Amino acid sequence: MRKFRMALAGGTAAVALGAGLLAGAGPAAAAASGADGVQAAATRYGCPSGAVCIYPGPSWNNNKPSHTYWSAGVHKLYNQYGKHRVFNNQTDGWTVQMCTGGNGTGCGDKMGPGWYIDQDLTPINSIYIKS
């Protein structure tokens, strides 16, 4: 049985943004953030909103994923050994599964948006993202 964990909402970017608004940063500061402020608030642990991210070990790696996947379907994994953190930051209920077959077969449990797992990727040959 796999144990998925829910990622904490927010992240440092959202905390920083919220702190600026609570401190009365005003409209000038809000305007200066522009689209980058919106993107930063949607990004969690360095993983953009709407993506599935793999980190190089069983941690958030200072918010720097090593692989980012955006589209639904099967994505082959190459040279991924040992434990890695897999984070589903997809939206609209998209799920991700780790599969032992390179073509999206032999898949494990579905992991919903906002969840992550520290997974040994040695036997995993693909991930399957479903909309």
Secondary structure as UniProt FT lines:
FT   STRAND          5..6
FT   HELIX           12..22
FT   TURN            23..24
FT   HELIX           26..42
FT   TURN            45..46
FT   TURN            49..50
FT   STRAND          51..55
FT   HELIX           61..63
FT   STRAND          67..69
FT   STRAND          73..76
FT   STRAND          83..89
FT   TURN            92..93
FT   STRAND          95..99
FT   TURN            102..103
FT   TURN            113..114
FT   STRAND          115..120
FT   TURN            122..123
FT   STRAND          126..130
//
